[in-house]
Amino acid sequence: MNKNYFAPFPPMGWNSYDYYDTTVTEEDVRANADYMAAHLKMYGWEYIVVDIQWYAHKAGSMRDRFQYIPFAPVETDEYSRLLPDPERFPSSRDGKGFAPLAEYVHSLGLKFGIHIMRGIPRIAAHTHGTIKGSSVTADMAADPSSICRWNPDMYGLRDCEAGQAYYDSLLELYASWGVDFIKCDDICNVNNTSPHGEHAYDARHEIEMIAGAIQKCGRPIVLSLSPGPALIEQAWHYEKYANMWRITDDFWDNWKLLKNMFHRCELWQNHVRAGCYPDCDMLPLGKVGRGFGEERSTLFSPDEQRTMMTLWCIFGSPLMLGAEMPGLDEETLALLTNREVLGLLHPDCHRIQIRLDDTQAVWKSQNPADRSTYTALFNLSDDVCTVSVSLDELDIENQNVSLKELWTKDVTVSRNGIIETMLAPHACALYRIDRS
């Protein structure tokens, strides 16, 4: 199977992390899947992803002290593979795993995904657990020097036959459950123990092992790598083995982080193509933070929300919503269902940031299929500002063009070969350019 066909378009979906953290339950997942099927599926949204520690007992019960309870009990099978916590995911009992929940998500016409940490459970190594398809036990396959700095659950795997056998058995299990998407964490940019410097990329062999296991499992499973920032010098490696890779650390609703994304997108703009997507991370919209003990509405202003959606779309990033979907208001729903804006995600679009400084940015996108051209003007300053771009900069010879702003639907014309607009602080305008 060609991995590029696993994700011919940038994946669009929902991830449980921003709202639920480690506390998401089967009931929560079903409620969000129901909402997506009813309100978002027809616009291309399709993935329902259960994020971190779905296997951990009592996850989130000590949130005032720990995000991840140190060495808490986890649910495993006889082959050292993690299983869903049956208290939070009751349909997983009796060894069923996520198969019943995935079946429900699929019945809605959606796709099902899970978060995993790279490696093998530490408890399996400590108890000399069995690895399916190998005579070597978990303690021999695990690398005890390869550990995650922020999560206590796993050891990395050695680059050996037993390590590959473990990942093969893992993907065999996930395929039997009906998993369509894997977000693998602690793997995109790992330098936990290496003496070789800041960008050692220690886990590259585990990326290759997981990708190989996906190819063997018989099911097209999208592979997403976290956390970032991804290493631009390793772009070829991400593109060869993964479908998505994070170009930032965890992204939250903070203007400073959003402004910085213009630099990150410029760095990665030439690496977007079908099946391969630099990932700007989740969209912190609507209500977030309940699992962190502070449910709140996004801190982004309406203008900043529109700026984020415009940048993610014109850049061609995957879109993963972090909100509790049943609680979305009409304004947020409208932001997520603008067909013309979402159309910019098409991987065939030729996209480039043609200007960036501390106060403004300008992007251009062209779809070669219909030769449509788009431009996005961003005010990155804290003051009202006029932002402009010439048609010459956009490589448009005909100086008589009409402009449709894709958020407001307003139609205007360019004057003197210039597209110009006055924008509020942190606001943007997104135009489709129609030649007369």
C-alpha positions in Angstrom: 0.0 0.0 0.0 1.2 3.5 -0.9 1.1 5.6 2.3 0.4 8.8 0.3 -3.1 7.4 -0.5 -3.9 7.0 3.2 -4.4 10.7 3.4 -4.9 12.1 -0.1 -6.2 15.3 1.5 -5.1 16.9 4.8 -7.0 15.0 7.5 -9.8 17.0 9.2 -11.2 15.8 12.5 -11.5 16.1 16.2 -9.0 15.2 19.0 -10.0 14.8 22.6 -6.9 16.4 24.2 -7.7 20.2 24.4 -11.0 19.7 26.2 -10.7 16.4 28.1 -6.9 15.9 28.5 -6.5 12.4 30.0 -10.1 12.0 31.2 -12.1 11.4 28.0 -14.6 8.6 28.3 -16.4 6.4 25.8 -19.6 8.4 26.4 -17.7 11.6 25.5 -16.3 10.2 22.3 -19.7 8.9 21.2 -21.3 12.3 21.9 -18.6 14.1 19.9 -18.8 11.6 17.0 -22.6 12.1 16.9 -22.1 15.9 16.6 -19.5 15.6 13.9 -21.8 13.3 11.9 -24.7 15.6 12.2 -23.0 19.0 11.7 -19.5 18.7 10.2 -19.1 15.5 8.1 -20.6 17.0 5.0 -17.8 19.6 5.0 -15.0 17.0 5.1 -14.5 16.5 8.8 -14.2 12.8 9.5 -11.7 11.7 12.1 -12.5 11.1 15.8 -9.3 10.7 17.7 -9.0 9.5 21.3 -5.9 11.2 22.8 -3.4 10.3 25.5 -3.7 7.7 28.3 -6.8 5.8 27.3 -5.2 2.8 28.8 -4.4 4.3 32.2 -6.5 3.6 35.3 -7.8 6.6 37.2 -6.2 9.0 34.7 -6.7 12.6 35.6 -7.7 11.8 39.2 -4.6 13.6 40.6 -4.6 16.5 38.2 -3.8 19.0 40.9 -0.4 17.3 41.3 0.3 15.4 38.0 -0.9 15.4 34.5 0.3 11.8 34.2 0.2 9.9 37.5 3.7 8.4 38.0 3.7 4.7 37.2 0.0 4.3 37.5 -1.6 0.9 36.6 -2.3 0.4 33.0 -4.4 -2.1 31.1 -2.5 -4.6 29.0 -3.0 -7.9 27.2 -0.9 -11.1 27.2 1.4 -9.7 24.5 2.4 -6.5 26.4 0.0 -4.3 24.3 -2.0 -1.6 26.0 -5.8 -1.9 26.1 -8.5 0.7 26.8 -9.3 1.3 30.5 -12.6 -0.6 30.9 -13.9 1.9 33.5 -13.8 4.7 31.0 -14.4 2.6 27.9 -16.9 -0.2 29.0 -17.4 -1.6 25.5 -13.7 -2.6 25.5 -14.2 -5.3 28.2 -13.4 -9.0 27.6 -10.6 -8.2 25.3 -12.7 -6.3 22.7 -10.4 -3.2 22.9 -11.5 -0.3 20.8 -13.3 -2.5 18.2 -16.9 -1.7 19.4 -16.2 2.1 19.7 -14.5 2.1 16.2 -17.5 0.2 14.8 -19.8 2.9 16.2 -17.8 5.7 14.7 -17.7 3.9 11.4 -21.4 3.4 11.5 -21.7 7.2 11.4 -19.6 7.4 8.2 -16.6 8.7 10.2 -13.1 7.4 10.9 -11.5 6.4 14.2 -8.1 7.3 15.6 -6.0 6.8 18.7 -3.0 8.4 20.4 -0.1 6.3 21.3 3.3 6.8 23.0 6.2 5.4 21.1 7.8 2.3 22.6 6.7 -0.5 24.9 5.0 -0.2 28.4 7.6 0.0 31.2 5.6 -2.4 33.2 5.9 -5.0 30.4 9.7 -4.6 30.5 9.8 -4.9 34.3 7.7 -8.1 34.3 9.5 -9.6 31.3 6.3 -9.5 29.3 5.7 -11.6 26.1 6.0 -10.1 22.6 3.8 -11.8 20.0 5.8 -13.2 17.2 9.1 -13.2 19.1 10.9 -15.4 21.6 12.5 -12.3 23.1 10.7 -10.7 26.0 9.9 -7.1 26.5 12.9 -6.4 28.8 15.3 -7.4 26.0 13.5 -5.3 23.4 13.1 -2.2 25.5 15.7 0.5 25.7 15.7 1.7 29.3 17.8 4.8 28.5 15.2 5.9 25.9 12.4 7.5 28.0 10.0 10.4 27.6 10.8 13.5 29.6 7.2 14.2 30.4 5.3 10.9 30.4 6.2 7.9 32.6 4.5 5.1 30.7 6.9 3.8 28.1 10.5 2.8 27.2 11.7 3.2 23.7 12.3 0.1 21.6 15.6 -1.0 20.3 16.2 -1.2 16.6 16.1 -5.0 16.6 13.9 -7.9 15.4 12.0 -8.1 18.7 11.3 -4.3 18.6 9.9 -4.7 15.0 7.9 -7.7 16.1 6.3 -5.7 18.9 5.3 -2.9 16.6 4.0 -5.5 14.0 1.8 -7.0 16.7 0.6 -3.6 17.8 -0.5 -2.6 14.3 -2.1 -6.0 13.8 -4.2 -5.4 16.9 -5.1 -1.8 15.9 -6.1 -3.0 12.4 -8.3 -5.6 14.0 -10.0 -2.9 16.0 -10.6 -0.8 12.9 -8.2 2.1 13.7 -7.8 4.6 10.8 -5.5 7.1 12.3 -2.5 7.0 14.8 -1.1 10.0 16.5 2.3 8.8 17.8 3.8 10.9 20.5 7.4 11.5 21.8 8.7 10.7 18.4 8.7 13.7 16.0 11.6 15.5 17.7 13.3 13.4 20.3 16.6 14.2 22.0 15.8 12.9 25.5 19.1 11.1 26.2 21.4 11.7 23.3 24.9 13.3 23.9 25.0 14.4 20.3 23.3 17.8 20.6 20.0 19.5 20.4 18.7 17.9 17.2 19.7 14.3 17.6 16.5 12.8 16.3 16.9 9.7 18.5 13.7 8.0 17.5 14.0 7.9 13.8 14.3 4.1 13.8 11.0 3.8 15.7 9.3 6.0 13.0 10.5 3.6 10.4 9.4 0.5 12.4 5.9 1.9 12.9 5.6 2.8 9.3 6.8 -0.7 8.3 4.2 -2.2 10.7 1.4 -0.1 9.1 2.4 -1.4 5.7 2.2 -5.0 6.9 -1.1 -4.7 8.8 -3.3 -4.6 5.7 -5.2 -1.5 6.7 -4.6 2.1 5.5 -3.7 3.9 8.7 -2.7 7.6 8.7 0.5 8.2 10.8 0.8 11.5 12.6 3.9 12.4 14.5 4.1 14.5 17.7 5.3 16.6 19.3 7.2 19.3 17.4 8.8 21.4 16.4 9.7 19.0 13.5 13.3 19.3 12.2 13.4 20.9 8.8 16.7 19.0 8.0 14.7 15.7 8.5 11.9 16.7 6.1 12.7 13.9 3.7 12.4 11.4 6.5 9.0 12.6 7.7 7.8 12.6 4.1 9.0 9.1 3.4 7.5 7.5 6.5 4.7 9.6 7.9 1.6 11.4 6.7 1.6 14.3 9.2 4.3 15.8 11.5 4.0 18.6 14.0 5.9 21.8 13.2 5.3 23.2 16.6 5.2 22.2 20.2 1.7 22.1 21.7 -0.3 25.0 20.2 -2.7 26.9 22.5 -4.9 30.0 22.2 -2.1 32.6 22.7 -1.5 35.3 20.1 2.3 35.1 20.5 2.1 31.4 19.5 -0.2 32.2 16.6 2.0 35.0 15.3 5.0 32.6 15.4 3.2 30.1 13.2 3.7 32.4 10.2 7.5 31.8 10.5 7.0 28.1 10.9 4.6 27.9 7.9 7.1 29.8 5.8 9.8 27.3 6.8 7.6 24.3 5.7 5.6 25.7 2.8 7.5 23.7 0.2 6.8 20.4 1.9 3.0 20.2 1.6 1.8 17.6 -0.9 -0.7 14.8 -1.1 -0.1 12.3 1.7 2.5 14.5 3.4 1.4 17.4 5.6 3.4 19.6 8.0 1.0 19.9 10.9 0.2 23.2 12.6 -1.5 21.3 15.5 -5.0 21.5 16.9 -7.4 24.3 16.7 -8.2 25.6 20.2 -11.6 26.8 19.5 -14.9 26.8 21.4 -14.7 25.4 24.9 -11.3 23.9 26.0 -9.6 22.9 29.3 -12.1 20.9 31.3 -9.7 18.0 31.8 -7.1 20.5 33.0 -9.4 21.8 35.7 -10.2 25.1 34.0 -13.0 24.9 31.4 -13.1 28.1 29.5 -13.9 29.6 26.1 -11.0 30.0 23.7 -8.8 33.1 24.5 -8.6 33.9 20.8 -10.7 36.9 19.7 -13.0 36.4 16.8 -10.4 38.1 14.5 -7.7 35.8 15.8 -9.8 32.7 15.3 -10.4 33.7 11.6 -6.6 34.4 11.2 -5.8 31.0 12.6 -8.3 29.2 10.3 -7.1 31.2 7.3 -3.4 30.5 7.9 -4.0 26.7 8.5 -6.1 26.4 5.3 -4.0 28.5 2.9 -0.8 26.7 4.2 -2.5 23.3 3.8 -2.3 22.0 7.3 -4.4 19.2 8.7 -7.3 20.5 10.8 -7.9 18.9 14.2 -10.5 20.6 16.4 -9.8 20.5 20.1 -13.1 21.7 21.4 -16.0 19.8 23.0 -18.1 19.7 19.8 -21.6 19.5 21.4 -20.9 22.8 23.0 -20.0 24.7 19.9 -21.7 28.0 19.3 -23.1 29.1 15.9 -20.1 31.5 15.3 -17.5 28.7 15.8 -19.5 26.3 13.7 -19.7 28.8 10.9 -15.9 29.2 11.1 -15.5 25.4 10.6 -17.9 25.0 7.7 -16.9 27.6 5.2 -16.6 25.5 2.1 -14.6 28.1 0.1 -12.1 28.5 2.8 -11.8 24.7 3.4 -11.2 24.3 -0.4 -7.8 25.9 0.0 -6.7 22.7 1.7 -6.5 20.9 -1.6 -2.9 19.5 -1.8 -2.5 20.4 -5.4 -2.7 24.1 -4.6 0.6 26.0 -5.1 1.0 28.1 -2.0 3.7 30.6 -0.9 4.1 33.3 1.8 5.2 36.3 -0.3 5.7 38.7 2.5 6.3 38.5 6.3 7.5 41.1 8.8 6.6 41.9 12.3 3.4 43.8 11.3 1.9 41.9 8.4 2.0 38.8 6.2 0.7 38.1 2.7 0.0 34.6 1.3 -0.8 33.5 -2.2 -2.4 30.2 -3.3 -3.2 28.9 -6.8 -5.2 25.8 -7.7 -3.8 24.6 -11.0 -6.9 22.5 -11.7 -9.1 25.6 -12.4 -6.3 28.3 -12.2 -8.1 30.0 -9.4 -5.9 32.4 -7.3 -6.3 33.4 -3.7 -4.5 35.8 -1.5 -4.7 36.3 2.3 -3.7 39.6 3.9 -2.9 39.5 7.7 -2.4 42.3 10.2 0.1 41.0 12.7 0.4 44.2 14.6 -1.5 45.4 17.7 -2.9 48.5 15.8 -5.3 49.1 13.0 -3.3 48.7 9.8 -3.7 48.8 6.0 -2.3 45.8 4.3 -1.9 45.6 0.5 -0.5 43.5 -2.3 0.0 44.2 -5.9 -1.4 42.0 -8.7 2.1 41.9 -10.1 3.3 40.3 -6.8 0.6 37.7 -7.3 1.7 37.1 -10.9 -1.6 38.4 -12.3 -1.2 40.3 -15.6 -4.8 41.4 -16.0 -5.2 44.4 -13.8 -9.0 44.3 -14.0 -10.1 41.7 -11.4 -13.0 41.3 -9.0 -12.4 40.2 -5.4 -14.6 38.0 -3.2 -13.7 38.0 0.5 -14.4 34.5 1.5 -15.3 35.2 5.1 -17.7 38.1 4.6 -18.7 37.2 1.0 -18.3 40.8 0.1 -17.4 41.4 -3.6 -15.2 44.4 -4.6 -12.8 45.3 -7.5 -9.1 46.0 -7.4 -8.0 49.6 -8.0 -4.8 50.4 -9.9 -3.6 46.9 -9.7 -3.6 46.8 -5.9 -5.5 44.8 -3.4 -5.7 46.8 -0.2 -7.7 46.6 3.0 -7.7 48.2 6.4 -7.6 45.5 9.1 -8.2 45.5 12.8 -5.4 44.2 15.1 -4.7 40.5 14.5 -7.3 40.4 11.7 -7.1 39.1 8.1 -8.9 39.2 4.8 -9.0 36.3 2.4 -9.8 36.9 -1.3 -10.6 34.8 -4.3 -9.4 36.8 -7.4 -11.6 36.5 -10.4 -10.2 37.8 -13.7 -12.6 39.8 -15.9 
